[in-house]
Amino acid sequence: MKISKKKLVESCKTIISSADLDIITEKIVRRQVEDKLGLENKILDNEPWKGYIKEIVNKT
């Protein structure tokens, strides 16, 4: 399955906006995005996705 950057960004922002910012981690965001988008488990642990999500989390 091809991963859409647009859907990835939207999903990350949605997850982060409803999360407890004191406990949310990049790993938690990756797992929740994988579930939300129906992706293979741990697929977002690979580059370039891992770095891309890290960037989104740090900007949000």
C-alpha angles and dihedrals in degrees: 000000000000114000115226114217090209093055090043092054093045092049093047092050092047092050094045094047092057097039133096100255091207093065107024115110134186089251092054090049091050092051093047092048090050090052094044094049095039093242128158113275113269094004090126090057087078126085135287089027098052092054092042092054090046088056092049093048093049093049094047 
